[in-house]
Amino acid sequence: MEKLNIDTKYRASIYLRLSKEDGDKSESDSIGNQRDLIYHFLKDKLDIQVVSERIDDGYSGVNFDRPAVKKMIEDAENGAINCIVVKDLSRFGRNFVEVGKYIDQVFPALGIRVISINENFDSINGRSQSDNILLPFLSLINDAYLRDISIKVRSQLEIKRKKGDFIGSFAVYGYFKHPENRHKLVIDDYAADIVRDIFKWKMEGQSQQRIADKLNELDILSPMEYKKFCGMEYQTSFQTNTKAKWSAVAIGRILKNEFYVGTLVQGKRTTPNHKVKKTVTKPSDEWVRIENNHEPIITNEEFAIVNELLNSDTRVAPNKTEVYTFSGLLYCADCGNQLVRSSVCRNGKTYFYYMCGKNRITKKCTSHRISDTAITEGVLVALRQHIANIVEMERILKYIDTLPYKSTNVKKLNAQIVSKEDEVKRYEHLKTALFENLSDGILDKNEYLRLKSVYDEKQQSAEFAIVNLKEEIDKLVLNRTQETLWIEKFKLYQNIDAIDRKIAVNLIDKITVYDDKRLEIRFKYQYNFDLALSFIQSMEKQISPRNKVKEAV
């Protein structure tokens, strides 16, 4: 900046701001244009000397959390400047209340002269009556303009979300942005393999902390470090000088993220309005969820198993890396509390057992003590028998499907469809006959229209019935398939000889332990099992004696 002239009364800072977020797209809003306009205005103002330029390029005017404007205000408070010049008030800020506070209170108290060229405002001249009306009005316009821009931006982002466009700054770990369309994601083969390993290890019963430790031992870059390695300008307030490591929290986020099954979930957080920048979490029913949006890394079944594990997992014992097989599944038959695991050493050997948690703490329930071995053996026997029952049940269901009854319902529905199709044709013929009667003068126009309206209505009713009947047939076929999907999950373990954490959580819902060491096991999909059993029993009564289900056994 030039040296101060002897006659200089005002040490000025010119303030320049540009923001695409605020809709500043025209050439007249550019930093260079603002600068030229201000210097042209000041060339004849010999009592004003520019001592600094403060530029906020790319900062919205919604608030005053801008580096250059904060430095300028600091200069004003320290006496380094006593004059501020802007192209217009919207450059200084678009928040009506804040701008008004600075113009009316802060700057006058500091003895700062404010010049806004486009508004023809100079605080040295005092606030005329028109200024008192005009300046708040102009600030209000700026505020309204910013609100309008905010609404438009929010609306555009919502449209993109609902279209399935990814609008995040960085792709989710395991993916990268498509080189030709940054709103679409494609699988990053290297990172995707790490994600698959994380899910595999979790299904094997390993804790989140153990998985994180394993990745760190293998020198696998954490998601944050991987972004940096790939050349992304990624910054965070948490890690600065140290290398970010894998953590149990990071593993948990990956395991719970629906993104890996192809579901895009966006719009979880928002700001209350254009003036408040603090984000708040929206209710989950307001999130935008698009299923089958991109190529999955993990299957839906794997994701479901892992999240069953996460919901059931309890803490990992000290010096252990895996959750115990039956943790979170064992309950006391009398008080309903969970059983806790303990150990005892005898003759140099460690034995593990479970006992009622309430008894252990308050002694208000009997111990229900049972060894880990007894539980494992009892559950294994029961599970084998249950799987055998399910396999036999599937055989009977398939046999029933071969019987003549199988197509009875479908045949009935098809017969109804044929009847309704005949009905449609009949009313079509009747309408043709009506027109002929009208042409021959047998019917007048009013009679024709009345009867045609009746036939149209009946024909449409028959057509709607056909659509509904066809949908019912589709449902019969679809439901039959869906009702037996659970059977396949049990059949995967048909030759089971041991139980691990994955099997326990995937197939067992609850194990109730009685004081006499009796086990009551509720398996997963019990409702489906009971429904299928009830269906078989009802069909046994309906089918003729020669085709009874017992013949299949």
C-alpha positions in Angstrom: 0.0 0.0 0.0 1.1 3.6 -0.6 2.5 5.8 2.2 0.0 8.0 4.0 -0.2 11.5 2.7 0.2 14.4 5.1 -3.4 15.4 4.5 -4.8 11.9 5.0 -7.5 11.7 7.6 -8.8 8.2 6.9 -6.8 5.0 6.9 -9.0 2.8 4.8 -9.4 -1.0 4.4 -11.2 -2.1 1.3 -13.2 -5.3 1.7 -13.8 -7.6 -1.3 -15.9 -10.8 -1.2 -17.1 -13.4 -3.7 -19.2 -16.6 -3.1 -20.7 -19.0 -5.6 -22.9 -20.3 -2.8 -24.5 -16.8 -2.6 -25.1 -16.8 -6.4 -22.3 -14.5 -7.2 -21.8 -15.5 -10.8 -21.8 -12.3 -12.9 -18.5 -10.6 -13.9 -19.5 -7.4 -12.0 -19.3 -9.4 -8.7 -15.7 -10.6 -9.4 -12.9 -9.7 -7.0 -11.1 -7.7 -9.7 -14.2 -5.8 -10.7 -15.0 -4.9 -7.1 -11.4 -3.7 -6.6 -11.5 -1.6 -9.8 -14.8 0.0 -8.8 -13.5 1.0 -5.4 -10.2 2.5 -6.5 -12.0 4.4 -9.3 -14.3 5.8 -6.6 -11.5 6.8 -4.3 -9.1 8.4 -6.8 -10.5 11.9 -6.1 -10.9 11.3 -2.3 -7.6 12.7 -1.1 -8.5 12.4 2.5 -8.7 8.6 2.2 -5.7 6.4 1.9 -6.0 2.6 1.4 -3.8 0.8 3.8 -5.1 -2.7 3.4 -7.2 -5.0 1.2 -9.2 -7.8 2.9 -10.4 -10.5 0.6 -12.7 -13.4 1.3 -12.9 -15.4 -1.9 -15.3 -18.3 -1.7 -16.9 -17.4 1.6 -20.7 -16.9 2.0 -22.0 -13.7 3.5 -24.5 -15.6 5.8 -22.3 -15.0 8.8 -19.1 -13.2 9.9 -17.0 -16.3 10.4 -14.7 -15.2 7.5 -10.9 -14.8 8.0 -10.6 -11.5 6.1 -13.6 -9.7 7.6 -12.5 -10.8 11.1 -9.0 -9.4 10.4 -10.5 -6.1 9.2 -12.7 -5.8 12.3 -9.6 -6.6 14.4 -7.8 -3.7 12.6 -10.7 -1.4 13.4 -10.7 -2.4 17.0 -6.9 -1.8 17.3 -7.0 1.5 15.5 -5.0 0.4 12.5 -7.9 1.6 10.3 -10.7 4.1 10.7 -12.5 3.7 7.4 -14.0 0.7 5.5 -15.0 0.8 1.8 -17.2 -1.8 0.1 -18.8 -2.1 -3.3 -22.1 -2.7 -1.7 -23.5 -3.9 1.7 -24.0 -7.4 0.4 -20.2 -7.7 0.1 -19.9 -7.0 3.8 -22.7 -9.4 4.7 -26.1 -10.8 3.7 -27.4 -11.2 7.3 -29.8 -8.2 7.9 -29.5 -8.3 11.7 -25.7 -8.6 11.8 -25.0 -6.0 9.1 -27.4 -3.5 10.8 -25.6 -4.1 14.2 -22.2 -3.2 12.7 -23.5 -0.2 10.8 -25.6 1.2 13.6 -23.6 0.2 16.7 -20.2 -1.3 16.4 -18.5 0.9 13.8 -19.9 4.2 15.1 -18.6 3.3 18.6 -15.1 2.6 17.1 -15.2 5.8 15.1 -15.1 3.9 11.8 -16.3 5.6 8.6 -18.2 3.2 6.4 -18.6 3.8 2.6 -20.9 1.6 0.5 -20.5 2.8 -3.1 -23.5 1.3 -4.8 -25.9 2.3 -2.1 -24.4 5.8 -2.1 -23.9 5.5 1.6 -21.2 7.4 3.6 -21.5 7.4 7.4 -19.6 10.6 7.6 -22.6 12.4 6.3 -24.8 11.1 9.1 -27.9 8.9 8.7 -30.6 10.8 6.9 -34.2 9.8 7.3 -34.1 8.1 3.9 -31.0 6.2 5.0 -32.7 5.0 8.1 -35.4 3.5 5.9 -33.3 2.5 2.9 -30.3 0.7 4.6 -32.3 -1.7 6.7 -34.5 -2.3 3.6 -31.4 -3.1 1.5 -30.0 -5.4 4.2 -33.4 -7.1 4.4 -33.3 -7.6 0.6 -29.8 -9.2 1.0 -31.1 -11.4 3.8 -34.1 -12.5 1.7 -31.8 -13.1 -1.3 -29.6 -15.3 0.8 -32.6 -17.2 2.1 -33.9 -17.7 -1.5 -30.5 -19.0 -2.6 -30.4 -21.3 0.5 -33.8 -22.7 -0.4 -32.8 -23.3 -4.0 -29.5 -25.0 -3.0 -31.4 -27.3 -0.5 -34.0 -28.1 -3.1 -31.4 -29.0 -5.7 -29.5 -31.2 -3.3 -32.8 -33.0 -2.3 -33.5 -33.7 -6.0 -30.0 -35.2 -6.4 -30.5 -37.3 -3.3 -33.8 -38.7 -4.6 -32.2 -39.4 -8.0 -29.6 -41.5 -6.2 -26.8 -39.1 -6.9 -24.0 -39.2 -4.4 -23.4 -35.7 -3.2 -20.7 -36.3 -0.5 -17.3 -34.6 -0.7 -15.5 -38.0 -0.5 -16.5 -41.4 -1.6 -17.2 -44.0 1.1 -14.2 -46.3 1.9 -14.3 -49.1 -0.7 -15.5 -46.9 -3.5 -14.3 -44.0 -5.5 -16.1 -41.4 -7.6 -16.6 -42.2 -11.3 -14.1 -40.3 -13.3 -16.8 -39.0 -15.7 -19.6 -38.5 -13.2 -18.7 -37.5 -9.7 -22.2 -38.3 -8.5 -21.8 -42.0 -9.3 -19.6 -44.4 -7.4 -17.6 -47.4 -8.5 -15.9 -50.1 -6.5 -12.3 -49.5 -5.5 -11.0 -53.1 -5.7 -8.2 -52.7 -3.1 -10.3 -51.1 -0.4 -13.3 -53.3 -1.2 -11.2 -56.4 -0.3 -10.4 -54.8 3.0 -14.1 -54.2 3.7 -14.8 -57.9 2.8 -12.1 -59.0 5.2 -13.6 -56.8 8.0 -17.1 -58.4 7.5 -15.5 -61.9 7.2 -13.6 -61.5 10.4 -16.6 -60.2 12.3 -18.7 -63.2 11.1 -15.9 -65.4 12.5 -16.6 -63.9 15.9 -13.7 -61.4 16.2 -14.3 -58.1 18.1 -14.1 -54.7 16.5 -11.0 -53.9 18.5 -9.3 -57.2 17.4 -10.1 -56.4 13.7 -8.7 -52.9 14.1 -5.5 -54.3 15.7 -5.1 -56.9 13.0 -5.4 -54.2 10.2 -2.8 -52.0 12.0 -0.5 -55.0 12.4 -0.8 -55.6 8.7 0.0 -51.9 8.0 -3.2 -51.4 6.2 -3.9 -47.7 5.8 -6.9 -46.4 7.7 -9.7 -44.8 5.6 -8.3 -41.3 6.5 -4.8 -42.1 5.5 -5.9 -44.0 2.4 -7.7 -40.8 1.2 -4.5 -38.9 1.6 -2.5 -41.6 -0.1 -4.8 -41.4 -3.1 -4.1 -37.7 -3.3 -7.4 -36.4 -1.8 -7.2 -33.1 0.1 -8.7 -34.6 3.2 -8.6 -32.6 6.5 -10.0 -33.4 9.9 -9.9 -31.7 13.3 -9.1 -34.9 15.1 -5.8 -36.1 13.6 -3.2 -33.5 12.7 0.4 -34.5 13.0 0.1 -38.2 13.8 -0.8 -41.0 11.4 -4.4 -42.1 11.9 -4.8 -45.7 12.8 -7.7 -48.1 12.5 -10.0 -48.1 15.6 -12.9 -50.1 16.9 -15.1 -47.1 16.2 -14.0 -47.0 12.5 -14.7 -50.8 12.2 -18.1 -50.4 13.8 -19.0 -47.7 11.3 -18.1 -49.9 8.3 -20.0 -52.9 9.7 -23.2 -50.8 10.2 -23.1 -48.9 6.9 -25.8 -50.0 4.5 -23.8 -48.4 1.7 -21.9 -51.7 1.3 -25.1 -53.6 0.3 -25.8 -51.0 -2.5 -28.1 -48.8 -0.4 -27.4 -45.0 -0.6 -28.5 -43.2 2.6 -28.2 -39.4 2.5 -29.7 -36.3 4.1 -29.1 -37.5 7.7 -28.1 -34.1 8.9 -29.2 -30.5 8.1 -29.0 -26.9 9.3 -32.2 -25.3 10.8 -31.9 -22.4 8.3 -29.5 -20.3 6.2 -28.3 -18.3 9.2 -27.4 -21.2 11.5 -24.5 -23.3 10.4 -24.6 -25.9 13.3 -25.9 -29.1 11.9 -28.6 -31.3 13.6 -29.6 -34.9 13.0 -32.9 -35.4 11.2 -35.3 -38.2 12.2 -34.4 -41.4 10.4 -37.8 -41.5 8.5 -36.7 -38.2 6.8 -33.5 -39.7 5.5 -33.3 -40.4 1.7 -32.8 -44.1 1.2 -32.2 -45.5 -2.3 -31.8 -49.3 -2.5 -29.9 -51.1 -5.2 -28.3 -47.7 -6.1 -24.8 -48.9 -6.8 -22.8 -52.1 -7.0 -22.6 -53.8 -3.5 -19.5 -55.1 -1.9 -21.3 -57.2 0.8 -24.4 -59.4 0.3 -27.6 -58.6 2.1 -27.3 -61.9 4.0 -23.7 -61.1 5.1 -24.8 -57.7 6.3 -27.8 -59.2 8.2 -25.6 -61.8 9.9 -23.0 -59.2 11.0 -25.7 -56.8 12.4 -27.2 -59.7 14.3 -23.8 -60.2 15.8 -23.4 -56.5 16.6 -26.8 -56.5 18.3 -26.0 -59.6 20.3 -22.4 -59.0 21.1 -21.4 -58.1 24.7 -18.1 -57.0 25.9 -15.0 -59.0 25.1 -13.2 -60.5 28.1 -9.8 -59.1 29.0 -6.9 -60.5 27.0 -9.5 -62.1 24.6 -10.0 -61.2 20.9 -13.4 -62.9 20.3 -16.9 -62.7 21.8 -17.9 -65.9 23.6 -20.1 -68.2 21.5 -23.3 -67.8 23.6 -22.8 -64.3 25.0 -26.1 -62.4 25.1 -28.2 -65.5 24.3 -28.4 -67.2 27.7 -31.3 -66.2 30.1 -32.4 -67.3 33.5 -35.8 -69.2 33.4 -36.9 -67.7 36.8 -35.8 -64.0 36.9 -35.2 -63.4 33.2 -31.7 -61.9 33.7 -28.8 -62.9 31.4 -26.4 -65.5 32.5 -22.8 -64.5 33.0 -19.7 -66.5 32.3 -17.2 -67.4 35.0 -14.3 -69.8 35.4 -12.8 -72.0 38.1 -9.5 -73.8 38.3 -9.2 -77.4 39.5 -6.1 -79.6 39.4 -4.4 -77.1 37.1 -7.3 -77.1 34.6 -9.7 -74.2 33.9 -13.4 -74.9 33.7 -16.0 -72.5 32.4 -19.6 -72.2 33.5 -22.5 -69.8 33.4 -24.7 -68.6 36.2 -27.6 -66.2 36.8 -26.4 -62.6 36.9 -28.9 -61.6 39.6 -27.8 -64.5 41.8 -24.2 -63.4 41.4 -24.8 -59.8 42.4 -27.8 -59.9 44.9 -28.3 -63.6 45.7 -32.1 -63.0 45.0 -32.3 -65.9 42.5 -30.9 -69.4 42.5 -27.6 -69.9 40.7 -28.8 -71.8 37.6 -25.2 -72.8 37.3 -24.4 -74.8 34.2 -21.1 -75.7 32.5 -20.1 -74.2 29.2 -19.6 -77.8 27.9 -23.1 -78.8 28.9 -24.6 -75.8 27.1 -22.5 -76.5 24.0 -23.4 -80.2 23.8 -27.1 -79.6 24.6 -27.4 -76.8 22.0 -25.6 -78.9 19.3 -27.9 -81.9 19.8 -31.0 -79.7 19.7 -29.8 -77.8 16.7 -29.0 -81.0 14.7 -32.5 -82.3 15.5 -34.1 -79.0 14.5 -32.2 -78.9 11.2 -33.2 -82.5 10.5 -36.9 -81.6 11.2 -36.6 -78.6 8.8 -35.1 -80.8 6.1 -37.9 -83.3 6.5 -40.4 -80.5 6.5 -39.0 -79.2 3.2 -39.3 -82.7 1.7 -43.0 -82.9 2.7 -43.7 -79.4 1.4 -42.2 -80.3 -1.9 -44.3 -83.5 -2.0 -47.4 -81.4 -1.3 -46.4 -79.2 -4.2 -46.6 -82.2 -6.5 -50.2 -83.1 -5.5 -53.2 -82.2 -7.7 -54.4 -79.8 -5.0 -51.3 -77.6 -5.6 -52.8 -75.9 -8.6 -56.4 -75.8 -7.2 -56.2 -72.2 -6.1 -54.4 -71.1 -9.2 -57.0 -72.9 -11.4 -59.8 -71.2 -9.5 -58.3 -67.8 -10.1 -57.6 -68.6 -13.7 -61.2 -69.7 -14.2 -62.4 -66.4 -12.6 -60.1 -64.5 -15.0 -61.6 -66.3 -18.0 -65.1 -65.5 -16.7 -64.2 -61.8 -16.4 -62.6 -61.7 -19.8 -65.9 -63.1 -21.2 -67.7 -60.4 -19.3 -65.5 -57.7 -20.9 -66.3 -59.1 -24.4 -70.0 -59.3 -23.6 -70.2 -55.6 -22.6 -68.2 -54.7 -25.7 -70.7 -56.4 -27.9 -73.6 -54.7 -26.0 -72.1 -51.3 -26.6 -71.7 -52.1 -30.3 -75.4 -53.1 -30.4 -76.3 -49.9 -28.6 -74.7 -47.8 -31.3 -76.5 -49.7 -34.0 -79.8 -49.2 -32.2 -79.0 -45.5 -31.9 -78.3 -45.3 -35.7 -81.5 -47.2 -36.5 -83.5 -44.8 -34.3 -84.5 -47.5 -31.8 -82.8 -45.5 -29.0 -82.6 -41.8 -28.6 -79.4 -40.0 -27.6 -80.2 -39.9 -23.9 -81.1 -43.6 -23.7 -78.0 -44.4 -25.6 -75.7 -42.4 -23.3 -77.3 -43.8 -20.1 -77.0 -47.4 -21.2 -73.5 -46.9 -22.5 -72.4 -45.4 -19.2 -73.8 -48.4 -17.4 -72.0 -50.9 -19.7 -68.7 -48.8 -19.5 -68.8 -49.0 -15.7 -69.4 -52.8 -15.7 -66.7 -53.4 -18.3 -64.2 -51.4 -16.3 -65.1 -53.3 -13.2 -64.4 -56.6 -14.9 -61.1 -55.3 -16.3 -60.0 -54.2 -12.8 -61.0 -57.6 -11.4 -58.8 -59.3 -14.0 -55.8 -57.2 -12.9 -56.4 -58.0 -9.3 -56.8 -61.8 -10.0 -53.5 -61.9 -11.9 -51.8 -60.1 -9.0 -53.2 -62.7 -6.6 -51.7 -65.5 -8.7 -48.3 -63.7 -8.7 -48.5 -63.4 -4.9 -49.3 -67.1 -4.5 -46.2 -68.1 -6.4 -44.0 -65.4 -4.8 -45.1 -66.0 -1.2 -44.5 -69.8 -1.6 -40.9 -69.0 -2.6 -40.3 -66.4 0.2 -41.9 -68.6 2.9 -39.2 -71.2 2.3 -36.1 -69.0 2.1 -35.5 -69.4 5.8 -35.1 -73.1 5.3 -32.0 -72.6 3.2 -30.3 -70.8 6.1 -30.6 -73.8 8.3 -29.7 -76.3 5.5 -26.3 -74.5 5.2 -25.4 -76.2 8.6 -27.0 -79.6 7.8 -23.7 -81.4 8.6 -22.8 -79.3 11.6 -20.3 -80.8 14.1 -19.5 -77.7 16.2 -21.0 -74.4 17.1 -19.2 -71.0 16.7 -20.4 -67.5 17.3 -21.6 -67.0 13.7 -23.8 -70.1 13.9 -25.2 -69.3 17.3 -26.2 -65.7 16.4 -27.5 -66.7 13.0 -29.7 -69.6 14.1 -30.5 -69.1 17.8 -32.8 -66.5 19.2 -32.7 -67.3 22.9 -31.6 -70.0 25.3 -33.4 -70.3 28.6 -31.7 -72.1 31.4 -33.7 -73.8 34.2 -32.4 -74.5 37.7 -32.3 -78.2 36.9 -29.9 -77.5 34.0 -32.7 -78.0 31.4 -32.3 -75.9 28.3 -35.2 -74.4 26.3 -34.0 -73.2 22.9 -35.9 -70.8 20.7 -34.5 -70.9 17.2 -34.6 -68.1 14.7 -37.6 -68.1 12.3 -39.7 -69.9 14.8 -42.8 -68.2 13.4 -42.0 -69.5 9.9 -41.4 -73.0 11.3 -44.7 -73.0 13.2 -46.5 -71.6 10.1 -45.1 -74.3 7.8 -46.0 -77.0 10.4 -49.5 -75.8 10.7 -49.8 -75.7 6.9 -48.7 -79.3 6.6 -51.2 -80.4 9.3 -54.1 -78.6 7.6 -53.2 -80.0 4.2 -53.1 -83.5 5.7 -56.8 -83.1 6.5 -57.7 -81.7 3.1 -55.9 -84.2 0.9 -57.7 -87.4 0.0 -56.7 -90.6 1.9 -54.7 -92.0 -0.9 -52.6 -88.9 -1.1 -52.2 -88.4 2.6 -48.9 -86.7 3.6 -48.0 -89.7 5.7 -47.4 -91.6 2.4 -44.4 -89.3 1.8 -42.8 -90.2 5.1 
